[in-house]
Amino acid sequence: MLVGFALLIGVVGAVIWHLWTGESWSESSQFGAFLATCWAAYAWVVRVSERRRAGR
């Protein structure tokens, strides 16, 4: 689910970036990939920290 949501964030971000800036789809998809990576990393850190708190 985490990966699917990160991909959804990336796709939506790429479409919004493309429509807002008018840049090519290649550049917009790079922005979407960056968003997806950042979201996945953030969600992973939150998940790991929640597991550590629950373990205490």
JOQUIFEN-V546864 format. One record per pair of residues at least 12 apart in sequence whose ideal C-beta (glycine too) atoms are under 10 Angstrom apart, sorted by the first residue. I is the first residue (numbers start at 1). GAP is how many residues later the second one is. If there is no record, write none. Layout:
i-><I	I>
gap-><GAP	GAP>
This chain:
i-><1	2	2	2	2	2	3	3	3	5	5	5	5	6	6	6	6	6	6	6	6	6	6	7	7	7	7	7	8	8	9	9	9	9	9	9	9	9	10	10	10	10	10	10	10	10	10	10	10	11	11	11	11	11	12	12	12	13	13	13	13	13	13	13	13	13	13	14	14	14	14	14	14	14	14	14	14	15	15	15	16	16	16	16	17	17	17	17	17	17	18	18>
gap-><42	37	38	41	42	45	33	37	40	31	34	35	38	29	30	31	32	33	34	35	36	37	38	25	26	29	32	33	28	31	23	26	27	28	29	30	31	34	19	21	22	23	24	25	26	27	28	29	30	18	21	22	24	25	20	23	24	15	16	18	19	20	21	22	23	25	26	13	14	15	16	17	18	19	20	21	22	13	14	17	12	15	16	19	12	13	14	15	17	18	13	14>
